[in-house]
Each structure stands twice: as structure tokens, then as C-alpha cells.
Amino acid sequence: MYKTTTTYVVDPKTRLDKIMPNGLPINAFIDKGRCAIGGTYSEIKNKKRCTFIVVPNISIEHSKQRSHPEIDIVYGDISPKQVKEMFLSKKQGHKIMTTPEGMLKIMNVAEELNITKEVYDNWFLLLDEAHTFISEAYRKDILRPFQYFWSFKAKSIISATPFEFSDPIFRTLDHHKIIFNAPLGTVTLVHAKSVEGTLDYLLKNLDKYPGNLHIFYNSITQIVAAIRRAGLTLKQFKIFCADDKESKNMDKLGDLITNFVAEPTDECYSKVNFYTCKYFEGWDLNDLNATMVFVSDINKPQTCLGVRSKGKQSFGRLRSGEIPEDEPYQLIHITNARNLNHIKPLSQFNKDFYDEGRLTINYWNAKVALRAKHNRAVTETTEIIKFADINIDTKLATLNPLKLDQQINEAANNEIYNHIDFIKKDWEDGYFEVEVLEADHKVETKTAMKRKSKSQQLEDDYSTLKQFKIKQETTMIFTFGQTPEQEISHKNPTAYKAFRLLDEATMVNLNYNVKKVETAIILKENTMVELKLTRLLNQQFRPGLRYSNADIKSKLQSIYDQLNIRISNGKIKVAKATDLKEEGWFDTDKCKLKVAEGEYENGNLIIRANFNILMAA
């Protein structure tokens, strides 16, 4: 329970300055419900107070400063001297935006200027995109602002995708929650047999999308692989990722580094744009008719990010709806799942991690005491600092609830990938409608296709058609343009006909041998046309009448051509007059037909029909 709770029920298009006309409340935990609702904008425009606005990264700072040149920004390259000049400028309603790491620089300068108390008493500290303090645990100083947060008389936390901090001190804040009376949009949740194969399918059908694609996939290695598999040209794509100090990301890009872009800006986009987690939040995307794609894969743990947090944030980059009729073309989440029907609640994660944390800290502190007793040095380990702070002098560990929350968040986010239903619910809890589609697309490399035998290809395509038909009866299929059935009917007509005419037992018995299967198809097709054949034979030949051999051959050939009756080599059967008797259709006797005075030709007298006339009728 929070100190107080205030709930606002509004239309999704409502801006925050309409919901909170007096500005953002102080000493508050603000769940703003959706991205692009105007939270940061509202505070920047509030000239009644001076504010430190902490945001996750430099890109957000530059983006906001382009729109609001009056604000100052602090990050790694900004010197203490520049920060000092910011303070001394004494602007009315001064706004200083900083990265979490930059907060240390700001407070050190305040101490140097002997204005620390003034800052704590008179400045408002706003932690924007507050969930990132928990979700970006890999950043060494991400938690730095909390070193000062509780000392500010006026402070607040705001996020569209908040994390429920486990430390009870957060319950001393007032809780403000915005909920919506209509969905924020519809997410197409694609349950993929192969995430890579489904992404390939999407990238090979770019012409089906009227606007650009923005793909949020937290793996540079997988992004590069997808680009190469799809055969995208350099003009077709851009890659937005962190330019890390060790240049590991740049090395992974290889020759595709030419398409690396340090920061997304309007008019810089290509048909396909890839983003790693640095760009999942905090910046504005203005792009008409855009398709937003979030990709996760249980086989790539770093991509299994929280749907209600990172997924919702990535789709929230698009500033749609601000222009009439400007809506995303489609919101797509491509993922797989473990098919496990259980999920651990957050409360259980809290208990488990707190129990583990206390045990580990007790063990660590006992080890420190023992080593100190024998004057032996203690070296820190990466394990203990994951959820504890280490005293520089004593080396004793103290549980840090925020660090523990970082571990809890990672485990809880991963848990939703146990089942597609849990992923669906996470989107729904984020105010989205969801349609679940199935996708059986596979990764088909050119090398693999060349190596594949004709019989293996036949078996694969037959199996694909079988699975497609089964799923078509019970689920919706993710597809555009041609269905798998239509694709196979064009690229492998033998597999398509075999699926329609031959059962699986027959195919196994034939060992998927293409020639044997084609022969079986011909025989099956000939059997299926038997009913039509009897009707035509009954029309063309009547018992008690004589027909010349030439006439018989002509009539039969017309029937064979019309019904596409073929022999085992695939060619249309050539008619003979003797077919009437040899095929068992009629009893006949040879005879002579008078052509002219003294001239006769060979023929046959039809005695009786041997097929079922009732069936033919």
C-alpha cells in the first residue's frame, strides 16, 4: 500500500497536462500508463520550479534539447566546470537533464559551490523512465540517483511501464495511476516455430508493407545474420545500437558497419531499421505508416525482455495519433515459448531472492570476519555485489534492495516466456488487444537447399502442408500474400498433388521417392476420373451399333485428352480401337463397315457395356 492512491480513467489520446493541469505531483510514484503522454514535456514547460530530470541515456537528452533548447544536459563528456556554469546561470524554472551517472557530477559540483542544502530543499528531482534503473542492471552506476533521491524534499518517479520496487520505503510516496478506457492498439503476437525463419519470411516480403519497418531485437549478432539471410541491400536497412567503448558491437557488425547510425533522427530511416535495447525507449519516432516489430527468442536469453516494459516501450517510440489518421500500420511481436503451463508470481520471486540474498550476505560477512581475524585480505566477488553494497573499509556486505530488484526483474520477465498465453496476458495488462497467430516458417539457407535431396524436399513440403491444414482448422496463421499451400503448389506441384491425393502411409511406403510418387499420383488421378470416363463412354458408344476403328480411336482420344488420362511416364494415353474391349468397358466383336460400293473398313460391334450405367448416369 502506498501513502495514498489516485486513479485517473481517461481516453488513450489524453495528454498528461490535461490529466494533471497543476503539473506533476511531488513525492509521488506516477504510473503514466502509456508512452508519449507528455510527462517530460509537462515538467520542462513548468517554469514554477527548478528540476533535475534523470533520463536513461544521452540520445534522449539530445532529442529533448533539440525540441527545448533552453534545457541544459549533463552526461559523460560534460565537465564539472560546465555543470558549475549551469548552476551559476540561475535560470528561472531551470531544467537540467542528466543521465543516471551524471547525477554524481551534479551533486559534487553542488557540494563544491556549498549549495547542497539549497538543492535538496528547492530543486525537484524527477526520475524519468524509472523502470530502467531496474531493467538496465548491466550499467555500473545506473542506481546512482538513489544515493540522493530520498534527501530531496520534492521528488517523484515516473514511468509508462513502472516496476514495483520491493523496498518498503517506496510505499511512503503517493501513488498516481493512469488507466485507459480503450485499448492502446492491437498487437499481432506471432507464435513462431522458428523465430529466425519467421523474421526471414517478414524480411523477404517487404513489398507487403506500405511504410518502413522498425525492428527491436536485442542481439547485434542475430540482426547481422537476419540481414545476410534476407539478402538486404545496403540501401534497404539501418542499424541503431550502442557504440560501446570496447567497440565489441562495431566488431560484430563487420562490413555492415557502414549502415550503423549512432542516433535515430527524423528522415534518417530506411525501409528496415533495427534497434538494440539502447533504443527501446526514451526517443521520438515520427514515421507515417510504420510497422513496429518486437522480437524475442527463448534460445537467445538477452532478447527475452519484459513485454509490459521493454515491448511496450519499443512500440511507444512511435509518435502516432498526433497527426489525423496517423496510426501504426501494424504492431507485431515475433516470439517462441517453452510450452510450460506454470508461472511463478512476483511475490515468490521477491521471497526467493531475498532469502538467497540474506544467506549469501551472512556467509560473506562470516568469511570477512574470519579472514580479518587472521589478517588475511578479502577480495570482492562479482556474485556478492549483484545484490549488496560493500563497505570500503570493513568489506562487510549490506543488502541493497534495488540491486535485488534488478535480479528479480530479469527472472520475472524471463518467466512469461514459459507459455504464449503468459506473453499474451502481459501485452493485455499493458492495455493492448492481442491476436495470436501461428507461424511454421523455417530458416532455409541456400546451401541447405542445394544439399537437400528431391525426396527430402518432397517429404518436407508434404509435412508443411499437413501441419498447415491441421493448424488452419484450429488457429489463425501468420501470413501475407501467398499461404504455405499456395507457395508449395507453385514451387513443388508434386508435393501439392501428393498431399491432395495420397495418404501419409502411402508416402512412407513409397519412401518419398519422387518418381514412384509421381506414378502413384497418375494412377490415383486416373482412378478419380473413372466416373467421368464412364459418363463419356456411355454418351459416345451405344450397344447394338457398329463403329469404325478410326471413329473409335478418334472418340477415345478426345476423351483421354479431355480427362487428362495419362500413362506411367506422364504422357497422355494414345487411343486404340481395342481399348474398348481390353480395358473391359464393353464386349465387342470385330466387324466390317461398308464405306462405298465394294469398299469396307475394319470396325467393332458394341454388344454390351460392362461398367455401372447407374453410376454413370
LUMVEXLO-645599 format. One record per residue (C-alpha): x negated, y negated, z negated; residue in three letters. Coordinates in steps of 0.05 Angstrom, whole numbers, plus 5000, padded with zeros to 4 digits. Each point is the difference from the previous one (the first is absolute). Layout:
N
XYZAla;...
! end
This chain:
617
500050005000Met;497749305017Tyr;501049394957Lys;506049815045Thr;502550255067Thr;503249585054Thr;502750325064Thr;501749645064Tyr;504250345054Val;499049645067Val;500250085075Asp;493450265029Pro;499049345038Lys;500349574937Thr;493649624985Arg;497149964930Leu;500649244995Asp;507650115005Lys;500050554948Ile;495449624952Met;501149275017Pro;496149764939Asn;493750375022Gly;497050654977Leu;501350154926Pro;494150024952Ile;498050594956Asn;503850445048Ala;499450665037Phe;503349845067Ile;502450565045Asp;501649605063Lys;502950605037Gly;497149895069Arg;494149705036Cys;500549325035Ala;505149744951Ile;495949374987Gly;496950124931Gly;493149725015Thr;503049455042Tyr;504649794943Ser;494249934952Glu;495549635050Ile;505649495011Lys;501149904925Asn;496149364984Lys;502449974928Lys;494350454975Arg;492950225016Cys;499450735018Thr;494850545009Phe;502950505051Ile;496350665000Val;500850395066Val;496950675021Pro;495349785056Asn;496649445039Ile;504450095061Ser;506149794960Ile;496349384976Glu;498149785070His;507050145026Ser;503349594945Lys;494949435007Gln;501449955075Arg;507349894982Ser;498649574939His;493449625009Pro;500849654933Glu;498550634959Ile;492950204979Asp;497550715006Ile;494750394960Val;496650645022Tyr;492950305003Gly;496849475045Asp;502849414960Ile;494649734953Ser;501149794927Pro;498349295023Lys;505850025049Gln;504750254945Val;497649434956Lys;501849505054Glu;506950315004Met;501249874926Phe;497349305004Leu;504549825058Ser;505949994950Lys;505550095053Lys;507249934978Gln;503250695000Gly;493150295017His;500250715029Lys;493750434998Ile;500750685034Met;494950524982Thr;498350735009Thr;500150424935Pro;492449995000Glu;499949245008Gly;503649904933Met;493450114963Leu;496849435039Lys;505849544985Ile;499950134925Met;492549954996Asn;500449315032Val;505749804952Ala;495550194942Glu;494249605029Glu;504649395007Leu;502650134929Asn;507250035024Ile;501650734984Thr;505449824949Lys;503049495047Glu;500350545054Val;503350504954Tyr;505049484975Asp;501849625063Asn;498850445061Trp;504850545024Phe;496850675018Leu;503950395053Leu;497850715018Leu;502850095070Asp;500650705032Glu;499050254929Ala;500650745019His;493149955034Thr;496649964932Phe;502250724992Ile;499950265072Ser;493049755018Glu;496150354945Ala;493950075045Tyr;498549254991Arg;495249904942Lys;502849344973Asp;507250065022Ile;502449964927Leu;495949374984Arg;506149534996Pro;502950404941Phe;493849794960Gln;503349314997Tyr;507450125016Phe;502850064930Trp;496349374977Ser;504049565047Phe;506149674969Lys;503450035068Ala;499050625042Lys;503950475044Ser;499450625043Ile;503650065067Ile;500650555052Ser;504850285051Ala;497650704980Thr;498349954926Pro;496750544958Phe;502950134931Glu;493949884956Phe;499550504942Ser;497049504950Asp;505649784952Pro;497449285002Ile;503349905068Phe;506850104966Arg;499049334966Thr;501349665068Leu;506949825027Asp;502150465057His;503049705063His;502550505051Lys;502849855069Ile;504350535034Ile;503549975067Phe;507250115021Asn;497950295067Ala;494150435026Pro;493549665021Leu;499950435063Gly;500050725025Thr;493850434996Val;499250585048Thr;496650524956Leu;496650505047Val;498650664966His;494250235044Ala;497350705009Lys;493649665020Ser;499049274981Val;494449935051Glu;504150335055Gly;506049554986Thr;495749375000Leu;497050235066Asp;507050085028Tyr;501749294980Leu;493649715029Leu;501150365066Lys;506949695007Asn;498449274990Leu;504549805058Asp;506050204958Lys;498849414953Tyr;501749295023Pro;495249664952Gly;493550144965Asn;498750574951Leu;496949864931His;497450654970Ile;498150024926Phe;495450604990Tyr;494950004944Asn;494550385036Ser;495149705049Ile;497650705020Thr;507150215018Gln;501549345036Ile;493950095044Val;501950735014Ala;507149805019Ala;497649465048Ile;495450495035Arg;505250565005Arg;505149525029Ala;494949725050Gly;501749274982Leu;496349485041Thr;496249444965Leu;505449515020Lys;505450414966Gln;497949984927Phe;497049624942Lys;497450264933Ile;500749604935Phe;495950264942Cys;495349774945Ala;492949815022Asp;496850324939Asp;493149794975Lys;497050695015Glu;502949975071Ser;502850704992Lys;506449805035Asn;496249695058Met;495950645008Asp;506450425002Lys;502749555056Leu;494050165044Gly;500849725070Asp;507149784982Leu;497049454957Ile;501349545060Thr;507450034981Asn;499049854926Phe;503449364976Val;498249714932Ala;506749674987Glu;506950045033Pro;502649345028Thr;505849825047Asp;498650135074Glu;494250484986Cys;504050655005Tyr;499650555052Ser;505250515020Lys;497550454943Val;497149724935Asn;497150444945Phe;499249784927Tyr;496650324940Thr;502349854928Cys;496649324996Lys;505549745046Tyr;505950374971Phe;502249374962Glu;499549264990Gly;499849715071Trp;505349775049Asp;501350375066Leu;503949615052Asn;501350455059Asp;506750075036Leu;502850695012Asn;494550334961Ala;500150734980Thr;497150144931Met;497050694987Val;497650274932Phe;495850645004Val;498550494943Ser;497150705001Asp;499450474941Ile;493750275031Asn;496949304995Lys;501149804926Pro;497849285011Gln;506049905047Thr;505250254950Cys;501549324971Leu;506449814963Gly;505949895046Val;503649524953Arg;493549614993Ser;495350045059Lys;505150245050Gly;504949454983Lys;494449494998Gln;497450205069Ser;506949925032Phe;500849354961Gly;494349685040Arg;504949885057Leu;503449324991Arg;506350215037Ser;506749684991Gly;497349304994Glu;501649905074Ile;507150175023Pro;500550725025Glu;492750134981Asp;500050694970Glu;494950565004Pro;501250475058Tyr;498950604955Gln;497250194932Leu;496650695002Ile;496750424947His;496250605028Ile;498250504945Thr;499850734978Asn;501550294932Ala;498050594957Arg;507150304998Asn;499950054924Leu;506749884967Asn;497549704935His;497649314980Ile;497049774935Lys;503249374970Pro;495849384987Leu;501250084925Ser;496650685001Gln;494149725039Phe;499349464947Asn;500050514944Lys;495150475035Asp;495049465017Phe;500349674932Tyr;498850674966Asp;494250155046Glu;497249304991Gly;500150044924Arg;496750685000Leu;494649785048Thr;498649364960Ile;499750384934Asn;495050485031Tyr;496049435029Trp;499749604935Asn;498150634961Ala;494350115050Lys;497849274993Val;499950054924Ala;496050655002Leu;494949715049Arg;499449364960Ala;498650414937Lys;494050315036His;498049355034Asn;501550285069Arg;502449555056Ala;507150055029Val;501149935074Thr;506949805027Glu;503750485045Thr;504849845055Thr;505250454968Glu;500849614935Ile;500349315032Ile;505950215042Lys;504649874941Phe;495749694945Ala;495849394986Asp;492950114973Ile;497249544947Asn;493349745026Ile;496650044932Asp;503050614966Thr;501950395064Lys;506550204966Leu;506050085046Ala;506849674992Thr;506250215039Leu;501949495053Asn;507450105018Pro;499349645066Leu;494550475023Lys;504350584978Leu;505849715040Asp;495550025062Gln;499150754991Gln;507450104986Ile;502149615062Asn;495550405046Glu;502650664974Ala;507449794999Ala;499649735072Asn;497050655024Asn;505650394965Glu;505449745047Ile;496650365057Tyr;502250674969Asn;506349985042His;503149585056Ile;506149874956Asp;495649654947Phe;496949565054Ile;507049835025Lys;502349804930Lys;493949554991Asp;502049615062Trp;507249974977Glu;497849744932Asp;496549455038Gly;506749775030Tyr;499350355068Phe;504850465036Glu;496550625026Val;501150485058Glu;495850644997Val;497650295066Leu;495950635014Glu;493950015046Ala;496450625025Asp;494849645042His;493050314999Lys;493049745013Val;498350245070Glu;492849835019Thr;498050065073Lys;494650514981Thr;505050434963Ala;505049975058Met;494650215049Lys;498050594956Arg;507250234990Lys;501950605043Ser;506449995042Lys;503150524955Ser;498349604937Gln;503049375031Gln;506250405017Leu;500650264929Glu;498949314970Asp;505249675045Asp;505050564987Tyr;499049924925Ser;500749245006Thr;506650075035Leu;502450504948Lys;498349544942Gln;503049405036Phe;506650365010Lys;500350234928Ile;498649304972Lys;504649685050Gln;505850374968Glu;498549754929Thr;495649385003Thr;498649375040Met;493850035044Ile;494949435006Phe;499649875075Thr;500649485053Phe;500250095075Gly;499850755013Gln;501650534949Thr;495150594991Pro;505050415041Glu;499849505057Gln;492449954997Glu;498950755003Ile;505250085056Ser;495549555043His;493050224979Lys;501350744990Asn;506450235036Pro;498350734988Thr;500249894924Ala;506549615007Tyr;503450555041Lys;497250544956Ala;503049674938Phe;506849955034Arg;500150715028Leu;495550464958Leu;500350144926Asp;493949984955Glu;499550764995Ala;499550045076Thr;494649475001Met;495950364947Val;500850665038Asn;497449655063Leu;494349724958Asn;501649315029Tyr;496650225064Asn;502049465050Val;500850455061Lys;504050524962Lys;504449464969Val;501249685068Glu;502250685027Thr;504650104941Ala;503049315012Ile;501450175073Ile;503450664981Leu;504149664946Lys;502049445047Glu;502050525053Asn;504250364948Thr;503449354981Met;502049855071Val;503250685008Glu;506949734984Leu;499349465053Lys;497350515048Leu;506150464994Thr;504649415014Arg;496349825064Leu;499550725023Leu;507450084991Asn;501249385041Gln;495450195057Gln;501250755008Phe;506750365002Arg;501150764997Pro;502750295066Gly;496349485043Leu;493950095044Arg;494249514999Tyr;493949975045Ser;493250084966Asn;498149315023Ala;506349714968Asp;498850394936Ile;492949744995Lys;502249285014Ser;505550014947Lys;495550344948Leu;494249525012Gln;504749424989Ser;502150304934Ile;492850134978Tyr;498049295017Asp;506149704965Gln;498950404936Leu;492449955002Asn;499350764997Ile;492650164998Arg;495550614999Ile;494550124949Ser;494949565037Asn;504649404992Gly;502049965074Lys;507349985023Ile;502350695018Lys;500450165075Val;506750305019Ala;500850685036Lys;506550305025Ala;498650634959Thr;500149584935Asp;507650084997Leu;499250754988Lys;493150044969Glu;501949504946Glu;506350404985Gly;504749445016Trp;504050365054Phe;500950695030Asp;498649935075Thr;499550415064Asp;495849825059Lys;504049805062Cys;499749675068Lys;503349345016Leu;501849845072Lys;496849355022Val;501850005074Ala;502150505053Glu;495250594992Gly;495949624945Glu;499950194926Tyr;496149794939Glu;498650354934Asn;504349854941Gly;503350274936Asn;507150184981Leu;501849784929Ile;503650594967Ile;500849764929Arg;497049504949Ala;496450294940Asn;499649384956Phe;505349774950Asn;504949595042Ile;503749774938Leu;493749694973Met;498649675066Ala;506949715007Ala;
! end
